[in-house]
Amino acid sequence: MVTQNAAPETLGDGEPEEGPDEKPSDGADAPRPRRVRRLLTWSAATLALLMVVGAGAGYLYYRQLNDNIKKDPLNLGDSKVAEPTPNAAGQTPLNILLIGSDARDSEENQQLGGARETFGSTPLADVQMLVHLSADRSNMSVVSMPRDTLLEIPKCTDPEDGTVYPASDGRTMTNQSLGHGGPGCTVATWQELTGIHIDHFVMVDFAGVVSMADAVGGVPVCVDANIHSRDSQGHGSGLKLEEGTNYVKGEQALQWLRTRYGFEDGSDLARAKAQHMYMNSLVRQLRENATLSSPNKLRRLAEKATEALTVDPGLDTVKKLYDLSTELRKVAPERVTMTTMPNRYVGARVEPTEDAEKLFRLVREDIALDGKDAEPAKAEPKAPADPAADDADIAVQVVNGTRTDTLAAAAGRTGTVRDALKEKGFTGATADTTSAVSAERTVVRYPGADLEGDARRVAEALGIPAGSVKRSTDVSGVTLVVGADWREGTTYKAPVEDNTTPESAQALNGADDKACMHVSPGFTW
């Protein structure tokens, strides 16, 4: 059955707060308002980013749209994450953090957001999703983080008034990061947790979801039974759909994105699953819907999207957004993988699991989550500009990086590995016993092109993969960091990694047009 239901007359009631799931975690600076703050989902931010995909080059002529776009600094934290090393073709991945803000800073946002007492209150980043575009632009990986995730928010400084927000005292909910100076603190929080360098962010508010969903003409979604998301106490989004595929837009699209009551087990995780389905369907609509060739529709979509956006300076013009969308458009839907950060419950909250770190590593190392990465090229790597010196003339410093979160540094590693190098003819090897670092994997670093050949030669002699030879401004010469994967012995054995996406990430393929949300029996009609 395919239907198109009209949106309900009002959405102002929202989902009431109920129970511990809606209370702020310890460490919050101020109590949260009673009314729910989660109307916006990451799909809203995704829609803002992808709106240009259907627009074409015509958007470049609407220069006045640039004035609509709001801007904020990219990273408000003190620590930085190194940019990824380019691949053999000189390409690098692209990471964009999409943020859904629950800000009630306008009458329109307040009407959609709920209770009057929340007007002007501190906004929360209730929606957070990382989009990773592979270096070769062949695939896209998406990781969404539940808003209730407990983690540590780093120190952030508000760029407008200089207010310094100290690092959280223990773990707190990730959505509170937005109130610590702006979206740049949410970026800093993600980087601290994942070790992934983030290139850009895109943030959208409530009103943007409704206006852009209208402009795009509706998105098909599916339920396996009639659903009405409303219980006897008034909890629920109010979403009412018939069994089968329904085209939702405007406030009804917003209801789909915020529905928890009635979907599967009624949790935030079920809601994230519904959001992933919406996102995938939206991408297909933008690619296939011929109505987007209408200049009027395109103009309206561009106007509404830019009015709803806050971005970092690297995306602060329509042209920059269009250029970004051109990169995203290179990926076919079947190479898009949507995931949720693996987590476990801690009371009414969640925390990342070991599988979450595995998922983050796959993203850091630019490994496709759909398991369809091409086999590595067998061609010889490009020769360094400056060939290696004789082994005896290569000065290499050995650093002990075997310390982990659970294990102390293995004793004597610098001396043992230094001696092994000397036995191989690297008589200039020295042991650095003063540096205290942690490295998951053994790596050879070099500061500039003139020492690349030397670094590669050291790696070759020890059996360290070429991919573990990295250029770095943090070293002044060839530096061998003995990682946690080499805590004993003199022979390095590269670990065999499991590069499959964890089942707990609940991966959904972007081309899956058969996905349908399961409706809880108590919410059918």
N, C-alpha and C positions, 0 to 999 in steps of 0.2 A: 504494500500500500504506500502510495506517495501522496502526502498532503502538505499544505502550506497553511499553518495556523497563524491567526492574527495575534499580535502581542497583547498581553493583558493591559487593562487600562492604567494600572499603577504598578510601580515597583518600589515605592518608597518605604514600605514596611521592612523590606530586606529580611535577612535571617537573624532572629534575635540571638543574643548571646545566651549560651546555656552551658553550665557546668565548667569544669576546670579547663576544657579545651579552648575556652575563649579568654582565659585570664592571662595577663602578662607573666612571663617567667621571672624568677628572682633576678634582680639586677636592673630592672626597668627603672627609669628615672621618675616616671609618673604613672598612675593607674590609667589603664585604657578606658575609653568610653564604653558604655554598656553595649551599644549597638555594634553589629558586625561590621568589619572593615575589609571584607575580602571580596567585594563585588567584582573587582578587576582581576583577570587572569593573565598569565603570561601570553596567551593567545592575542590579547589586545596589543601588546608590544610587538608581537610577531606581525600582526596585521599592519601596524604602522610601518614596519620595516619593509614588508613585502608589497605594500601598496604600489610602489614604483614599478614592480615587475610588470604589471598590466598597463602601465602608463605610457611607455615609449618615450622617445626623445622629445616629444612635445612638451613635457614638463620643464625642459631646460629653458623654455621661453617665458615661463611664468616667474620672473625674477622677484616679483612682489611676495611670492610664497616664502622667500628666505626670511622675511621679517616675521613670519608666523612662528618660526622654529625657535624654541627656547634653548639656551646653552648653559652647561655646567661643566666644571673641570672633571677630567677623567678619573683621577685617583687622589683621594684625600688622605691616604695613609702615608706613613713614613717609609715603609719597606717597599721594594720593587722586586718584580720577578723578571728574570732575564728573558729576552725575546727568543723564540725558537730558532735553532740553527737552520739555515736554508737547505733544501734538498740538493741533489746533484745538479738539478736544472736551475738552481738559484731561486726557487720558489719557497715561500713561507706560508704556514697556515694563517687563518684569520679567525679571531675569537671575538664575538659580540655578546655582551650581556644584555638581555631584554628584561626590563623591570616594569611591573605594573604597580602604579601608585594608587593608594586609596584616598588621596588628598581630597578634602572637601573645602576647596578654596574658591568655589564659584557656586552660584545658585543652581546651575545645571548639575554640577557634580554632587551638591548636597541633596538635590531631589532624588538622584539615583542612588546616593549612598546611604540614606536612612535618617537617623534621629537628628533633631535640630542641635542637640548639645554637642554634636561632634564637629560642628562648623568651625573651621580654622584650627582644628587640633593637629598635633604632630602627625604627619603622614607616615604610613608604614609601607614597606616594600613587600606586599603580600604575594606578589608574583615575581619569581626569579627564574630565568632560564638562560643557559649558556648555549649559543649557537657556534659550532666549530666547523668552519669551512676548510677542507683539506688543502694542503699545499698545492696539489696538482688540480684542484677544483673538480675532482671526480666524485666526491661524496660529501655529505653533511651529517654531522652528529649533533644531537640536541640533548642536553641534560637539564631537567628541571629539578629544583630543590623545594621540598615542602616548606611552607612558610613557618611551620612550627619547629624547624630544625634547630637544635641547640648547638651553639658554637661560640667561639670567642670573637668579639668585634674588636678590631685594633683601634688604636688611638687615631682620631681623625680631626682635622681642623676645618671649620666652616670658612669657605673662601670669601663670604660676604662680610662677615663681621669679626673674623678672627677667633671665634669661640673654639676652644680646644676641648674636645670630648675625649676623656681618658679611655683607655682600653677597658672593656667590660670586666667587672669583678667576677670572674668565673664565666660559665656559659650562659648565654641568653638567646632569645629567639632571633633568628636571622632577619626577620622582617623589620626589627627595630633599627637596623643599620641605616636606613634612609633618614631617620630622624637625627643622625649624628653628623649633620653638615650637608647632606644631600646624596645624590646617587653615586658620587665618587667614593663614599664610604662603603656603599654596598659592593662596589667594584673591589675596593681594598679588602673587604671581608672575604669575598670569593677567592681572591688571589692568595690570601693567607691560608685558606683551607685547602685549596686544590693544587697550588704551585703552578697554575696555568696563567700565562701572560694574557691579559685581556686588552684588546686593541681599541674597542669602542663600547659604548653603551647606548641604548635607546630606551626611553621611558615614556609611558603613555598613561593618561588618567581615565577616570570613569567615562566622561562624556565622549572621549575618543572611541571607545568600544562601540557605543550605539551609533554614532554618526557615520563611522567608517563601515560598519556592518550594513547600514542602509545603503551607502554609496556603492558597495560592491554587489548589491543585488540579492543577497541571501546566500547561505552556505548550507549544503545538505548534511544532515546528521541522522543517526538511526537509533531507535530504541526497540527492544525485543518485546515490548508490551506497552499498552497505554500507560502514560505516567502523568501524575499530578503531584508536584513536589510541594506538598503542604500537609502537615499533620494536624491533629485535633487541637494542639496548643498554638498553632499558627506558625510553626517552624517550617522553613523551606523557601525556595526561591520563587514559587508560584508557577514554575514551568508546567505547561499542560500540552502534551502531544499525544497523537495517536500512534499506535504500533506501526513500525516501518520507517521509511525515510521521510523526513520533513525538512523543508527549506526554512531556516530561521534567519531572521535579520533584526536589526534594531534592538529594542529592549528584550525581545525574545532570545536573540543571540546572547545577550548578556546573561539572561536567566540560565541558558544552557551552560555557560562558562562558570557560573557560580553555584550550580546545583550540587548539593551533597545529599540531602534527604531524597531518597528514591533511587539513587544509583548504587547498585551492589551493596556493600556493607555500610554505606552512609559516611565513609571517612573522607579525609582530604585526599587520600591516595586514589580513591575511586573518582573523585572530582578531577584529579590530574589526568587520569586515563581518558575521561571525557574531553578534556582540553586538548590532549594529543590528537584525538580523532578529529576534533574541530580544526586544528591546525593543518593536519594533512589534507582534509577536505578543502580548506581555504586555498592551499597552494594549488590544488588541482583546478579549483574554480578560476583562479587568476590566470592559469595557463590555458584553460579551455573555453572559458565563457566569452563568447563573441560580443556580448553586450558591452564589454569593456573597451571596444573599439569606438564607442560613441564619445565624441569630444566633450559633450556636456557631462556625461558620467565620469569621465576621466578628470575633468576640471573639478567637479564636486569632490571626488575622492581625494584629489591632491590638496584641496583647500582644507577639508576636514582632517586629513592626516597630519598636515604640517601644523595646524592649530593645536593638535593634541600632543605633539612631540616635545620632549626635552632630550637633547643629545650632547655628546662631548664635542669639543671644537673640531675634531677630525671629521665630523659629519654635519657641520652646521650650515650647509647650503643644499639646495635641491640637487645641484649637480653632483655633490659628493654622495648624497643618498642614491641618486640614480646610478652612479658608478659602482657603488656597493651592490645595488640590486642586480646590476649586470653580472657581477661575479657570482652572486647567489643563484642566478637564473641558469648558470652553466650546469647545475646539478639536476639530474632527472629525478622525479619523485621516488622511483624505486631505489635510489641510492641515498635517500634521506632516512635516518633512524632516530626515532623519538624515544627517550628513556627518562626514567625518574631515578634520582639518586638513591641507591640502595640504603635502606634505613631500618632501624628497629625502634620500638616504642620504649620511651622512658617516662612512665606515667602517661600523661596525656600528650606528651611531646615526642619527638623522634630525634635520633642521633645517627650520624653516618656509621656504616658498618665497614668491615674489611673489604667487602665487595665494592663499596663506594671508592675507596682508594684505588682499587684495580681499575674502575671505570675512569677515574681521573687520570691514571697513568696512560691508559689507551688514548685519551684525548691529548695529553701532553706529548706523546710520541707519535701523534698523527696516524693512529691505526684505526681504520674504518670499523665502525661498530656493526656493520652488516656482514662482516667477514668476507668481503669480496675484494679486498685489496689485490692488485695485480702482483705477480711474482716480481721480486726485485730484479732489476736489469743485470744481465751477466757481463755487461761491458766493463772494461777496466776503468777505475775512477780517474778523473782528470788529474794529471800530474801537477804537483804544487809548483808555484812560480819559482821558488828557490829549492833546488834538490837538497836531499839530506846530506849532512856532513858525515865524515867517517865516524863510526860508533864511538871510538875513543875520544872524539872531539865534541860530542854532544853533551852539553851540561843539562842534566835532568834532576829535578828536585822531587823527592818522594814524600808524600803527605799521608798521614793516617786518617782516613775518613770512615773507619769501620763502626763508629758509634751509631747507635740507633735509639729509638724512643724507649726500647726495653732492654738494650744491652750496652754495657760500657765498651769503650774502644778496646779492640784486641791488643794486648800488650806486645811490643816489639815489632810491630808490622813494618815500620819505616826502615829499620835496620835490616830485617830479613829480606825485604824486597830490594833494597839498595844493593845488598850483597849479591842477590840473584842477577841484578843488572850488571854488576861488575864482572861476574863470571861469564856473562855473555859478551863482554868487551866494552861495556859502557863505563869506562873508568872514571868518568866525570860525574857519576851519580852521587848524590848526597841525600842525607836523611834530615827532614825538617821535623824536629821533635817539639816545636813550640806551637804549631798551628793546631787548632781544635775545630774540626769540621765534621760534618756528617754527609755521607754520600751513599745513596741506595746502590749505585753501581760504580764500578771502577771506570775511571775516565782519564784521558790524557788531554791536558789543556795547553794551549799556546797563545801568546798575545797578538801575533801578527803574521802576515804572509811569509815573512823571511824565516820563520821558525816552523812553518807548517810541515815541511819535509822532515825535519828532525822529529817532530811529534809523531808523525806517521811511522817513522822508522822504529821508534821506541815501542809503539803499539804492536807493530808487526812482530818484533822480536819476542814479545811476551804473549802473543796470541790474543790480543785485545782487538775486538772488531773495529773496523774502520769507522763505523757509525759512532763509536765512543771517543773519537778524536774531535775535540771541540775548541773553537776559537773563543777566547775569553779575555776581557779587559781586566779581570780580577787577578791575573798572574803576570809576572814580569819575564818569565822564561818558561821553557818546557817543564810542565808540572804533572807528575803522575799521582792522582788521588786514588789511593787504595780503598775501594768501597766495601760496603757491608757484604757484598757478594764474594769477597776474597779475604776471609778472616783468618785463613791458615794456609800453610804450604807455600811453595815457590812456583807452582804451575797454575796459571790462571785458566779457569774453565768458565766460559761464558754461560750464564744460566739460561736454561730453556724456559722461555716465558709462555704462559697460557694467555693468548691474545684473544680469546673468545669473550664476548660480552656476557657479563654475569646474568643469569636468569632472573635474579632479583631486581634487575634494572627494568624489567617489563618492557622490553623493546617492541616498538610498533613501526612497521615499515610504511614509508610515506605513500606507497602505491596501493596500500590495502584499502580498497573501497568497499569491503564487505564487513568491516568492523562495526559492531552494534553494541550499545550499552545495555547491560542487564538491568532490568527494573526490579526493585524490591517488591515482593508481593503486597506489602502494606500500603503501597503508593500507586496501585493501579486503579482504574475506574472503568 
